[in-house]
């Protein structure tokens, strides 16, 4: 888990606000990284052919950039 990555959740989905490079480094080895989302808990971010997705509670949602 990397505290330098800030992902938030709202009605539109998950948004990466800070730590783009840290997330890229975390994903470079296995293509997956666990990130703590404030007020939500831990989620798994995975790199797919379509882009980055957040796996949480059995759902796969895209990781949006602001």
DSSP file (Angstrom, degrees, kcal/mol; ACC not computed):
  #  RESIDUE AA STRUCTURE BP1 BP2  ACC     N-H-->O    O-->H-N    N-H-->O    O-->H-N    TCO  KAPPA ALPHA  PHI   PSI    X-CA   Y-CA   Z-CA
    1    1 A X              0   0    0      0, 0.0     2,-0.5     0, 0.0    34,-0.2   0.000 360.0 360.0 360.0 135.9    0.0    0.0    0.0
    2    2 A X    >   -     0   0    0     32,-0.7     3,-1.2     1,-0.1    34,-0.3  -0.942 360.0-164.6-116.3 117.3    1.4    3.4   -1.0
    3    3 A X  T 3  S+     0   0    0     -2,-0.5    -1,-0.1     1,-0.2    32,-0.0   0.613  84.5  73.5 -74.6  -9.8    0.3    6.5    1.1
    4    4 A X  T 3  S+     0   0    0     15,-0.1     2,-0.5    18,-0.0    -1,-0.2   0.450  82.1  83.0 -82.4   0.4    1.6    8.8   -1.7
    5    5 A X    <   -     0   0    0     -3,-1.2     2,-0.6    17,-0.1    14,-0.2  -0.911  63.2-162.9-107.8 128.4   -1.4    7.9   -3.9
    6    6 A X  E     +A   18   0A   0     12,-2.8    11,-2.8    -2,-0.5    12,-1.4  -0.930  15.8 166.4-117.1 111.8   -4.6    9.8   -3.4
    7    7 A X  E     -A   16   0A   0     -2,-0.6    31,-0.6    29,-0.5     2,-0.3  -0.976  12.3-169.1-118.9 134.4   -7.8    8.2   -4.9
    8    8 A X  E     -A   15   0A   0      7,-2.2     7,-2.7    -2,-0.4     2,-0.4  -0.849  11.5-140.0-119.6 160.2  -11.2    9.4   -3.9
    9    9 A X  E     +A   14   0A   0     29,-0.3     2,-0.2    -2,-0.3     5,-0.2  -0.963  29.2 152.3-119.6 137.1  -14.7    8.0   -4.5
   10   10 A X  E >   -A   13   0A   0      3,-2.5     3,-0.9    -2,-0.4    -2,-0.0  -0.751  63.3 -71.1-141.3-166.5  -17.8    9.9   -5.4
   11   11 A X  T 3  S+     0   0    0      1,-0.2     3,-0.1    -2,-0.2    -2,-0.0   0.780 129.3  53.6 -64.2 -26.9  -21.0    9.3   -7.3
   12   12 A X  T 3  S-     0   0    0      1,-0.3     2,-0.3    52,-0.0    -1,-0.2   0.701 118.4-103.3 -81.5 -19.9  -19.2    9.3  -10.7
   13   13 A X  E <   -A   10   0A   0     -3,-0.9    -3,-2.5    48,-0.1     2,-0.4  -0.984  61.4 -19.2 136.9-148.4  -16.6    6.7   -9.6
   14   14 A X  E     -Ab   9  63A   0     48,-0.8    50,-3.0    -2,-0.3     2,-0.4  -0.833  53.8-164.0-104.1 137.5  -13.0    6.7   -8.5
   15   15 A X  E     -Ab   8  64A   0     -7,-2.7    -7,-2.2    -2,-0.4     2,-0.8  -0.979  16.4-140.4-125.9 131.2  -10.7    9.6   -9.2
   16   16 A X  E     +Ab   7  65A   0     48,-2.8    50,-1.0    -2,-0.4    -9,-0.2  -0.819  30.5 164.9 -88.6 112.4   -6.9    9.7   -9.1
   17   17 A X  E     +     0   0A   0    -11,-2.8     2,-0.3    -2,-0.8    -1,-0.2   0.762  60.5  10.6 -99.7 -30.6   -6.0   13.1   -7.6
   18   18 A X  E    S+A    6   0A   0    -12,-1.4   -12,-2.8     1,-0.1    -1,-0.3  -0.998 103.9  44.1-151.7 145.0   -2.4   12.7   -6.6
   19   19 A X     >  +     0   0    0     -2,-0.3     4,-2.6   -14,-0.2     5,-0.2   0.797  48.9 155.3  94.3  31.4    0.5   10.3   -7.1
   20   20 A X  H  > S+     0   0    0      1,-0.2     4,-2.2     2,-0.2     5,-0.1   0.914  79.6  43.9 -55.6 -45.8    0.2    9.4  -10.8
   21   21 A X  H  > S+     0   0    0      2,-0.2     4,-2.3     1,-0.2    -1,-0.2   0.879 111.8  52.8 -70.7 -37.1    3.9    8.5  -10.9
   22   22 A X  H  > S+     0   0    0      2,-0.2     4,-2.3     1,-0.2    -1,-0.2   0.906 110.8  48.2 -63.1 -40.4    3.8    6.5   -7.7
   23   23 A X  H  X S+     0   0    0     -4,-2.6     4,-2.1     2,-0.2    -2,-0.2   0.910 109.4  52.5 -66.5 -41.6    0.8    4.5   -9.0
   24   24 A X  H  X S+     0   0    0     -4,-2.2     4,-0.9    -5,-0.2    -2,-0.2   0.905 111.3  46.9 -60.4 -41.3    2.6    3.9  -12.3
   25   25 A X  H  X S+     0   0    0     -4,-2.3     4,-0.5     1,-0.2     3,-0.4   0.900 111.3  51.1 -66.5 -41.0    5.7    2.5  -10.4
   26   26 A X  H  X S+     0   0    0     -4,-2.3     4,-0.6     1,-0.2     3,-0.4   0.843 113.8  45.1 -65.5 -32.8    3.5    0.4   -8.2
   27   27 A X  H  X S+     0   0    0     -4,-2.1     4,-1.2     1,-0.2    -1,-0.2   0.622  92.8  82.9 -84.3 -14.1    1.7   -1.1  -11.2
   28   28 A X  H  < S+     0   0    0     -4,-0.9    -1,-0.2    -3,-0.4    -2,-0.2   0.816  93.8  42.2 -65.6 -31.3    4.9   -1.7  -13.2
   29   29 A X  H  < S+     0   0    0     -4,-0.5    -1,-0.1    -3,-0.4    -2,-0.1   0.982 136.2   1.9 -79.5 -61.8    5.8   -5.0  -11.6
   30   30 A X  H  < S-     0   0    0     -4,-0.6    -2,-0.2     2,-0.3    -3,-0.1   0.572  89.6-117.1-107.1 -11.6    2.6   -7.0  -11.3
   31   31 A X  S  < S+     0   0    0     -4,-1.2    16,-2.8     1,-0.2     2,-0.3   0.553  87.8  86.6  83.4   7.0    0.0   -4.7  -12.9
   32   32 A X  E     +C   46   0B   0     -6,-0.3    -2,-0.3    14,-0.2     2,-0.3  -0.990  49.0 176.8-140.5 148.2   -1.9   -4.5   -9.6
   33   33 A X  E     -C   45   0B   0     12,-2.2    12,-3.4    -2,-0.3     2,-0.5  -0.990  25.6-131.1-149.6 142.6   -1.6   -2.2   -6.5
   34   34 A X  E     -C   44   0B   0     -2,-0.3   -32,-0.7    10,-0.2     2,-0.4  -0.836  29.7-175.9 -94.7 129.6   -3.6   -1.9   -3.3
   35   35 A X  E     -C   43   0B   0      8,-2.6     8,-2.6    -2,-0.5     2,-0.5  -0.978  24.9-127.9-129.4 138.8   -4.5    1.7   -2.4
   36   36 A X  E     -C   42   0B   0     -2,-0.4     2,-0.5   -34,-0.3   -29,-0.5  -0.763  22.3-159.5 -85.1 122.9   -6.3    3.1    0.6
   37   37 A X  E >>  -C   41   0B   0      4,-3.0     4,-2.7    -2,-0.5     3,-2.1  -0.921  26.9-111.2-104.7 122.5   -9.3    5.3   -0.4
   38   38 A X  T 34 S+     0   0    0    -31,-0.6   -29,-0.3    -2,-0.5    -1,-0.0  -0.221  98.2   3.5 -54.5 137.7  -10.4    7.8    2.3
   39   39 A X  T 34 S+     0   0    0      1,-0.1    -1,-0.3   -31,-0.1   -31,-0.0   0.605 131.2  61.4  62.6  14.5  -13.8    6.9    3.9
   40   40 A X  T <4 S-     0   0    0     -3,-2.1     2,-0.3     1,-0.1    -2,-0.2   0.577  91.8-134.5-134.2 -36.6  -14.0    3.7    1.8
   41   41 A X  E  <  -C   37   0B   0     -4,-2.7    -4,-3.0     2,-0.0     2,-0.3  -0.712  50.5 -13.2 109.6-162.8  -11.1    1.4    2.7
   42   42 A X  E     -C   36   0B   0     -2,-0.3     2,-0.3    -6,-0.2    -6,-0.2  -0.563  58.3-179.3 -82.4 138.4   -8.6   -0.5    0.6
   43   43 A X  E     -C   35   0B   0     -8,-2.6    -8,-2.6    -2,-0.3     2,-0.6  -0.916  25.9-122.7-130.3 159.6   -9.2   -1.1   -3.1
   44   44 A X  E     -CD  34  55B   0     11,-1.9    11,-3.4    -2,-0.3     2,-0.5  -0.919  19.6-158.6-105.3 122.8   -7.2   -3.0   -5.8
   45   45 A X  E     -CD  33  54B   0    -12,-3.4   -12,-2.2    -2,-0.6     2,-0.4  -0.886  15.4-173.1-100.1 128.6   -6.1   -1.0   -8.8
   46   46 A X  E     -CD  32  53B   0      7,-2.7     7,-2.5    -2,-0.5     2,-0.5  -0.953  22.8-130.2-127.1 143.0   -5.4   -3.1  -11.9
   47   47 A X  E     + D   0  52B   0    -16,-2.8     2,-0.2    -2,-0.4     5,-0.2  -0.803  35.6 170.6 -90.4 125.4   -3.9   -2.3  -15.3
   48   48 A X  E >   - D   0  51B   0      3,-2.4     3,-0.8    -2,-0.5   -17,-0.0  -0.727  50.3 -98.9-123.9 175.5   -6.0   -3.7  -18.1
   49   49 A X  T 3  S+     0   0    0      1,-0.2     3,-0.1    -2,-0.2    -1,-0.0   0.813 125.2  50.7 -64.5 -28.8   -5.9   -3.3  -21.9
   50   50 A X  T 3  S-     0   0    0      1,-0.3     2,-0.3     0, 0.0    -1,-0.2   0.585 124.8 -92.1 -84.9 -10.6   -8.8   -0.8  -21.6
   51   51 A X  E <   -D   48   0B   0     -3,-0.8    -3,-2.4    11,-0.0     2,-0.4  -0.907  68.1 -22.7 132.2-162.2   -7.0    1.3  -18.9
   52   52 A X  E     -D   47   0B   0     -2,-0.3    11,-2.4    11,-0.3     2,-0.3  -0.694  57.8-172.4 -88.8 136.5   -6.9    1.3  -15.1
   53   53 A X  E     -DE  46  62B   0     -7,-2.5    -7,-2.7    -2,-0.4     2,-0.5  -0.933  19.3-135.1-126.6 152.7   -9.8   -0.2  -13.2
   54   54 A X  E     -DE  45  61B   0      7,-3.8     7,-2.4    -2,-0.3     2,-0.7  -0.932  14.9-155.3-106.7 124.1  -10.6   -0.2   -9.5
   55   55 A X  E     +DE  44  60B   0    -11,-3.4   -11,-1.9    -2,-0.5     2,-0.3  -0.895  29.8 150.6-102.1 116.6  -11.8   -3.6   -8.1
   56   56 A X  E >   - E   0  59B   0      3,-2.0     3,-2.0    -2,-0.7   -13,-0.1  -0.973  65.1  -7.3-149.6 130.2  -13.9   -3.1   -5.0
   57   57 A X  T 3  S-     0   0    0     -2,-0.3     3,-0.1     1,-0.3    -1,-0.0   0.839 128.2 -54.6  54.6  37.7  -16.8   -5.2   -3.6
   58   58 A X  T 3  S+     0   0    0      1,-0.3     2,-0.3     0, 0.0    -1,-0.3   0.510 115.1 114.3  78.0   4.3  -16.8   -7.4   -6.7
   59   59 A X  E <   -E   56   0B   0     -3,-2.0    -3,-2.0     2,-0.0     2,-0.5  -0.791  55.4-148.5-108.1 151.8  -17.2   -4.5   -9.0
   60   60 A X  E     +E   55   0B   0     -2,-0.3     2,-0.3    -5,-0.2    -5,-0.2  -0.964  24.0 172.6-120.0 111.9  -14.8   -3.2  -11.6
   61   61 A X  E     -E   54   0B   0     -7,-2.4    -7,-3.8    -2,-0.5   -48,-0.1  -0.913  35.1-104.6-119.6 146.5  -15.0    0.6  -12.2
   62   62 A X  E     -E   53   0B   0     -2,-0.3   -48,-0.8    -9,-0.3     2,-0.7  -0.355  28.5-123.3 -67.8 148.2  -12.6    2.8  -14.3
   63   63 A X  E     -b   14   0A   0    -11,-2.4   -11,-0.3   -50,-0.1     2,-0.3  -0.849  31.8-150.5 -91.4 116.8  -10.1    5.0  -12.6
   64   64 A X  E     -b   15   0A   0    -50,-3.0   -48,-2.8    -2,-0.7     2,-0.4  -0.642   1.9-142.9 -93.2 144.5  -10.8    8.5  -13.7
   65   65 A X  E      b   16   0A   0     -2,-0.3   -48,-0.1   -50,-0.2   -50,-0.0  -0.858 360.0 360.0-104.4 141.0   -8.2   11.2  -14.0
   66   66 A X              0   0    0    -50,-1.0    -1,-0.1    -2,-0.4   -49,-0.1   0.384 360.0 360.0-106.4 360.0   -8.9   14.8  -13.2
